[in-house]
Amino acid sequence: MKHPELIETHRVGPHTRERIVRAADCPSLVSQGLAHVGLADAAVPYSMVRTDLPGAYFLACFAGEGRILLDGRWQRCTAGMACLAPPHVLHAFHAVPGKRWGFAWVRYDSASGQGPLINASAPVLAKFPVEPIRMAIEGLFHEQSGGNQPWALHHWVELIHGYVVRFAQPWHVEDRLAKLWEAVAAAPGNPWTLTELARRAHCSGEHLRRLCRRQLGRTPMQQVTYLRIRHSARLLTETPDKLEIIATEVGYANPFVFSNTFKKWTGWRPSEYRARKAG
């Protein structure tokens, strides 16, 4: 199917309904670092593209299906699925022809310095009980338009933030996998292979692949790529190192392969990304 062009976009259309609570209208959101929360019942031509997402973005689907661009790939997002995109990445999603798409979202304000802890074991797209966060956002809408009591608004916002944190830091992540990804994040330049990852996790490659798909929404090698890109983005922002040096440090012998991979995952060439951050 045809996907929208990856330029800054927010297209709603006449058949989509959005309800949004913004921090400017609800100071309780500020206490948890939230820029806005909302609910959507979307239909074509609804689409959103953010080329440099300023804060972490959480989306949970409770009805129908849509398409989400994560890790440089378009993926289906259906009822009972949620995704979490870290700040400063390319992020896009859109409705599917002939289908409606019901979802809740939470966007954090990067200036607040708050938000869910997106560590090496944080999922990108995974199953999640989405009804509680949808109902919490409904509760926030109701309170804001009704009683508008600060204490009640604060509790609804705490619940919303708590559900996002629960998704970002799932309690059921196996300790051996958490330690595995911490090891990869600490040494992204190592020549990681599925065989080596499975050996460190004390399981077969196929079992590791199933665990990663279920818990992270990625294959093991896609998770390695994610951690490499995340580390390289930090180096591009915080150091003056040449691209060739950064490529080698995160495991790419060929800087052109590194550049192409970085663009696929972030939407920008490494030099463009560095220039934007410097600006």
Secondary structure, DSSP 8 states (H G I E B T S, - for coil): -----SSSEEE--TT-EEEEEETTT-GGGGGGTEEEEEEEEE-TT-EEEESS-SS-EEEEEEEEEEEEEETTEEEEEETTEEEEE-SSS-EEEEE-TT--EEEEEEEE-GGGT-S----TT--SEEE---HHHHHHHHHHHHHHHTT--HHHHHHHHHHHHHHHHHHHS-TTS-HHHHHHHHHHHH-TTS---HHHHHHHHTS-HHHHHHHHHHHTSS-HHHHHHHHHHHHHHHHHHH----HHHHHHHTT-SSHHHHHHHHHHHHSS-HHHHHHHHH-
